Amino acid sequence: MATNKTYVKTEIVGSSDKSVSDAIESAIATASRSLRNLEWFEVAEVRGNIRDNKVSNYQVTLKLGLRYEPKA
């Protein structure tokens, strides 16, 4: 029999001076220190800052999916 899963979604914003990928990885690493059962992410927004006509910072809004564990 297949196991059904239920998820809770939460939203976070990661930032990086290096890249969008680094912003994503940093946000997930930080979230994983306080959230359990992280299983997936969705990029909702990408934006950044411009300084001296160059990209100076990347910001990525992520929706995180956490597997729901009901109280026993």
C-alpha positions as CSV (number, residue, x, y, z in Angstrom):
1,M,0.0,0.0,0.0
2,A,1.3,3.5,-0.9
3,T,2.1,5.9,1.9
4,N,0.4,9.3,1.5
5,K,2.3,12.3,2.6
6,T,1.0,15.7,3.8
7,Y,3.1,18.8,3.7
8,V,3.3,22.2,5.3
9,K,4.6,25.1,3.3
10,T,6.6,28.0,4.7
11,E,8.3,30.9,2.9
12,I,11.9,32.2,3.5
13,V,14.2,34.6,1.7
14,G,17.9,33.9,1.1
15,S,20.5,36.3,-0.1
16,S,24.0,36.1,-1.4
17,D,26.7,38.3,-2.9
18,K,27.8,35.4,-5.2
19,S,24.8,33.9,-7.0
20,V,21.2,32.8,-7.0
21,S,22.3,29.2,-6.3
22,D,24.3,30.3,-3.3
23,A,21.3,32.2,-2.0
24,I,19.2,29.1,-2.3
25,E,21.7,26.8,-0.7
26,S,22.4,29.2,2.1
27,A,18.7,29.7,2.9
28,I,18.1,26.0,2.9
29,A,21.1,25.3,5.2
30,T,19.9,28.0,7.6
31,A,16.3,26.7,7.6
32,S,17.4,23.1,8.2
33,R,18.9,24.1,11.5
34,S,15.5,24.8,13.0
35,L,13.0,23.0,10.7
36,R,12.6,19.3,10.4
37,N,11.5,17.1,7.5
38,L,12.4,19.5,4.7
39,E,11.7,17.7,1.4
40,W,11.4,20.2,-1.4
41,F,11.7,23.9,-2.4
42,E,10.1,26.1,-5.0
43,V,11.6,29.4,-6.2
44,A,8.9,32.0,-5.9
45,E,10.8,35.2,-6.7
46,V,14.3,36.2,-7.7
47,R,15.5,39.8,-7.2
48,G,18.6,41.7,-6.4
49,N,20.4,44.9,-5.8
50,I,22.4,46.9,-8.3
51,R,25.4,49.0,-7.2
52,D,27.7,50.8,-9.6
53,N,25.8,49.3,-12.6
54,K,26.6,45.7,-11.4
55,V,24.7,43.1,-9.5
56,S,25.7,43.5,-5.9
57,N,23.3,41.0,-4.2
58,Y,20.9,38.3,-5.1
59,Q,17.7,37.6,-3.1
60,V,15.6,34.5,-3.6
61,T,12.2,33.8,-2.1
62,L,11.7,30.1,-1.5
63,K,8.6,28.1,-0.5
64,L,9.8,25.1,1.5
65,G,7.8,21.9,1.8
66,L,8.0,20.2,5.2
67,R,6.6,16.7,5.6
68,Y,3.8,17.1,8.2
69,E,4.1,14.9,11.3
70,P,0.9,14.8,13.3
71,K,1.2,14.5,17.1
72,A,0.9,10.9,18.2
